[in-house]
């Protein structure tokens, strides 16, 4: 699987707003966090992507509703992924942190990597 998934947190003022991106290239992954709103700060780390967790994340994304115009203030995930079989997944959907899509994406990034980067 190759591509990226980006999360744009709900419209709240800094420092509560956050944006992050998971980039995949086969079993190589990269997790990057920024406070968003044009901030130049970036924190990132590489990780090894578990194929089963990557599949679960894609399955969750594929099942999510496509949302072309999210409600104002919504947290949004945008995905552009391609499998080795040529199948592509493009999806934009709203998410909540305790929802299936967010949970599957969160599980894809190893806990130590998440804590290291997100905690920065």
N, C-alpha and C positions, 0 to 999 in steps of 0.2 A: 504494500500500500504506500502510495506517495501522495503528499499534499499537506493541507493544514486545516486546522479548526481554530477559530478565534472566538473569544468570549468578550463581550462588551457589557460591563456591569450596568446596573440601572442608573438612571440619571440622578445621582446624588452628588453633593459637593465634595471636593477633595477634603480630606484624604480618604474618604470612604469609597470613592469610585475606583475601580480597578479593571484593567484589561489584561487578558493573557492569550497566548497562542501556543498551540501544540503543533509542531511540524513533524511529519513522519516521512522517512525514506527507507522503506523496507523495515528492518528491525531497529533502525536508528531513529531516535526521537530527540526533540529539543523542546524544552519548556521555557517560555519567556514571559515575564510579567512586567507591566508598566503601569504607573498610576493613571495613565491616559490623559485626555484633554490636552494633547500636544506636549506632554512632559517629555523631557529628554532622558530621564532615568530609565534604565532597563536592567533587569536581572534575569539571568538565564543559566541553564545547565542542560547537558546532554544526558540521555538515559537510553537503556535498551528496552524497546517496546515488546511486551508479551503479545504474541500473535492472537491468543484467545481473547485478551482484553481489548485489543484493537478491533477484532471482529465484533465483540459485544458493543463497543462504542459505535461502530458503523451501523450495526443492527438497530440500535437505539435511535441514532440520527435518521436512518431511513424510515423508521416508523413515526417520526415526529412530523407534525403538520408543517408545511411550507408556509411561512408568514412573510409576505412581500412588504407589508407596511405594518410593522409592530406598533402596538399602542405606545403613546408617549411615556417615557420613563421605564420601559421594559428592559430587562436584561436579555441580550440576544446572542445566539451562537450562529456563526456562519461557517459552513464547511465546504471545502473543495478537495475531494479525495478521488484517487484513481487506483483501482486494483491492478494486479499483474495480469489479470484476464481481460483488461481493457474496459471493465465496467467502471463508470464514474458515479460519484455521488456529490450532488450540489444541493445544499439545503441551508435555509435561513429560518430559524425558529426562535421563539421566545422560550426562556428557561427560568426555573427557580432552583435555588441551590439544593433543595431536598428532592428534586425531580429525577426521573430516570436518565434523561440525556446528560444533565450535569454530573450525576453520580457515575455514569459510565465513563465520561471523559476524565473525571477526577481519579477513577480507579486505574485508568491507563497510565497515568504518571505515577511512578513509584513514590510511596509516602515520603521517603527520605529526600527525594528530589523536590517534591512539592513543598515540603517544609523548608528546605534550604532556600529555594527561589522565592516562594510566596512570602516566607518569613522575612526576607530581606527588605 
